[in-house]
C-alpha cells in the first residue's frame, strides 16, 4: 500500500517532524516554538523502508516508521533521519 509522509521543519532549526497528516496539525507545538514549516512529501510502500536506504540508514528509517505508527508522528534532529528525507 502506497503511503505518504509529510516532512516539516521547526522554523530554520535542525529539528524535523514527520507525519502522515498533510497539515502537520498533529505535530506537537510545544516542541517547536518557531512553528512547523512544510518541506516536502515522500511516497513509500507499506512497511518497507521507504527511501531506498542503504544498510546504515535502515535503523533510522525503522525508528521513523515506528514513531509514526505508535504516535502518529516522528520528531528528530537531522542526524536521526535517513539522508534521503532532508
C-alpha positions as CSV (number, residue, x, y, z in Angstrom):
1,X,0.0,0.0,0.0
2,X,1.4,3.4,-1.0
3,X,1.6,5.9,1.9
4,X,2.8,9.5,2.2
5,X,5.0,11.0,4.8
6,X,5.0,14.8,5.1
7,X,8.2,16.4,6.2
8,X,8.1,19.6,8.3
9,X,11.0,21.6,9.8
10,X,10.8,23.6,13.0
11,X,11.5,27.1,11.7
12,X,15.1,27.1,10.4
13,X,16.3,24.8,13.2
14,X,17.8,21.2,12.9
15,X,14.5,19.7,14.2
16,X,12.1,17.9,11.9
17,X,8.7,16.4,12.2
18,X,7.3,13.6,10.0
19,X,3.7,12.7,9.8
20,X,1.0,11.2,7.6
21,X,-1.1,14.2,8.4
22,X,-0.6,16.6,5.4
23,X,-1.5,19.6,7.5
24,X,1.1,18.7,10.3
25,X,-1.7,19.5,12.8
26,X,-0.7,16.5,15.0
27,X,2.9,17.7,15.4
28,X,3.4,19.0,19.0
29,X,3.6,22.8,19.0
30,X,5.3,22.7,22.4
31,X,8.3,21.1,20.8
32,X,8.6,23.9,18.2
33,X,8.2,27.5,19.3
34,X,9.1,28.7,15.8
35,X,6.2,26.8,14.2
36,X,6.4,23.8,11.9
37,X,7.2,24.6,8.2
38,X,6.2,22.2,5.5
39,X,9.2,21.0,3.4
40,X,8.1,18.1,1.2
41,X,6.1,14.9,0.8
42,X,7.7,11.4,0.4
43,X,6.0,8.4,-1.0
44,X,6.7,4.9,0.3
45,X,5.3,1.3,0.2
46,X,3.7,0.0,3.4
47,X,6.2,-1.4,6.0
48,X,9.1,-1.5,3.6
49,X,12.0,1.0,4.1
50,X,10.6,3.9,2.1
51,X,13.6,5.7,0.8
52,X,15.8,3.1,-0.9
53,X,18.1,3.0,2.1
54,X,21.5,1.6,2.5
55,X,22.2,-0.7,5.4
56,X,23.5,2.1,7.7
57,X,20.2,4.1,7.3
58,X,17.7,1.2,7.9
59,X,17.7,1.6,11.7
60,X,16.9,5.3,11.3
61,X,14.1,4.5,8.8
62,X,12.7,1.9,11.2
63,X,12.7,4.4,14.1
64,X,10.8,7.0,11.9
65,X,8.2,4.4,10.8
66,X,7.8,3.1,14.4
67,X,7.3,6.7,15.7
68,X,4.6,7.4,13.1
69,X,2.9,4.1,13.7
70,X,2.9,4.5,17.5
71,X,2.4,8.3,17.9
72,X,1.2,9.5,14.6
73,X,4.4,11.5,14.1
74,X,8.2,11.3,14.5
75,X,10.2,14.3,15.8
76,X,14.0,14.2,15.4
77,X,17.1,16.1,14.5
78,X,18.6,15.9,11.0
79,X,21.1,13.2,12.2
80,X,18.2,10.9,13.3
81,X,16.6,10.9,9.8
82,X,17.6,9.0,6.7
83,X,19.6,11.2,4.4
84,X,17.0,11.0,1.7
85,X,14.5,12.9,3.7
86,X,16.3,16.2,4.3
